[in-house]
Amino acid sequence: MTAGLTTAQLTEQHRPTLDQALEAIRTRAYWSPHPEHPKAYGEPDASGRPTLSPADGKAAFDALRGERFELDQPGADGWTATETSPYGIELGVEYPHPDIEVLLPAMRAGMPAWRDAGPEARAMVCLEILARISARSHEFAHAVMHTSGQAYLMAFQAGGPHAQDRGLEAVAYAFAEQTRTPADAEWTKPQGKRDPLRLRKTFTPVPRGIALVIGCNTFPTWNGYPGLFASLATGNAVLVKPHPRAVLPLAMTVKVAREVLREAGFDPNLVALAAERPDEGLAKVLAVRPEIRVIDYTGSTAFGDWLETHARQAQVFTEKAGVNTVVIDSTDDYKGMLDNLAFSLSLYCGQMCTTPQNLLIPRDGIDTDAGPKSYDEVVADLAGAVERLLGDDARASALLGAIVNPGVKERLEAAPGLGATALASRSVTHPEFPDATVRTPVLVKADGARKFWEAADAEAPYLSECFGPVSFAVAVDSTAEAVDLLRRTIRDKGAMTVGAYTTSPDAERLIEDACLEECAQLSLNLTGGVYVNQTAAFSDFHGSGGNPSASATLCDGAFVASRFRMVEVRRPV
């Protein structure tokens, strides 16, 4: 280490946080070191580190607009700008475009010293990066908001503290997996009357190579941080290739990481940015480079499948598309169920990989605490709950955010052609950003009879992902048929989330067995302030890695363990 940040300083400051994170992933209890309330920022944090207030964060974001984003990384061969705010404001940020023939060798050069630093030193550096990002959460929130279309509070929480939690969680898992094997050991084997055989053995976690993070448009930090920090903490260099519509949050992250690495005496080129030119397709080029040994990707199924097929030299972690399903059998809190589902369907215009799409409802109706409800009544009451939730434009804007790209708008506008409309979408005028495209959800009625989803030559519209604020109220003959349809959906299309409402132990067991056998995460009878499309770091698993929607889980041991290999050296004593 050179002067700046020493290992001892970093350990003194951050080891208690790492220990708490290790305890949290062991117990699965609630814990977070990153405050999720906006008013918690503006004063020094618990360690005395200054934090940006909401006003200072906005000013810092505004200062980035219309400027070149300097990174001082090798191999820049020009500048590129590809972002447009979904809220209609001008961003105009230019990023260095990489010459990968220069950048990739420069990244590899710093890896031996980073490997030799060991798991604890790497973890401490990662925690310092996260702490500096946390202090600027309000600045990051504006960057996330104006690239993803999330409403400000959601951009602050999901793009700030919750993303930081997921990054820290990955560091904790990485540390645990690397230290499962001792760093050294003495081995003695008795030989009877002869002298024993004695060896001294060392065990070193060795990184795979350069890791590539392919960012997504909707959650650039929340989906980007787990792979970034899991790879960095296990000794790999990390090349961040953002989505061209959402570069700024990850560029800011890369800049912080490079600053911390430099101050801690490591090569800043261990983390670099690969911003692409319009329609360049840089991810495909990078993904098959021999230097790239780990890939983290969030996005469409088509490109995820391509990566898994063609990037054979790399360990590939994907989060792709799925068809999230809710089985509605019965409930003892009808109003709570409706309100919970209305919020889940509306949050961020349904532009979450965890948003419910298919609501499977028996066509003969359900039993509730408010009396029996027919299929039509359940659908109409759910539509009414959404309308009440989003009746005020200011409230609606704060919950919906903006439509992130034209593809979502096209699917939304085509939805009424897929069936009878139970709830029509309407445009909402954003009180602060009149040029934003803000739309309420659409709910379409569908027939879930077996003939519509068992036919080999036909597929019901609801059996494909319709990403965005489009959901289907699917009438089924019984709960048993709903579970059969649920099984097929998970097996063929995948599901990031499954929800269910039932007061029947038999139905609950039937649904739970289906999710255990098809490997999907299940939420039962959510009627309060916890929603099926939200997960908590250190406790909840995001994705299962066991169905077509994702090959990885955020976060478990499998997510980090294959990013390094343990190399043994034996010497006679």
Secondary structure, DSSP 8 states (H G I E B T S, - for coil): --SSS-HHHHHHHHHHHHHHHHHHHHH-----SS--SGGG-SS--TTS-----HHHHHHHHHHHTTSB-----TTEEEEE-----TTS-----BEEEE-HHHHHHHHHHTHHHHHHHHHHHHHHHHHHHHHHHHHTHHHHHHHHHHHH---HHHHHHHHTHHHHHHHHHHHHHHHHHHTSS-SEEEEEEEETTEEEEEEEEEEEEEE-SEEEEE--SS-TTTTTHHHHHHHHHTT-EEEEE-BTTB-HHHHHHHHHHHHHHHHTTS-GGGEEE----TT--HHHHHHT-TTEEEEEEES-HHHHHHHHHH-TTSEEEEE-----EEEE-B-S-HHHHHHHHHHHHHGGGG-STTS--EEEEETT-BB-TT--B-HHHHHHHHHHHHHHHT-SHHHHHHHH----SHHHHHHHHHGGGGS-EEE---EE--SS-TTS-EE--EEEEEE--HHHHS-TT---GGGS---SSEEEEEEES-HHHHHHHHHHHHHHH--S-EEEE-S-HHHHHHHHHHHHHHT--EEE---SS--TT---TTT--B--SSBTTBS--BTSHHHHHTTEEEEEEEEE-
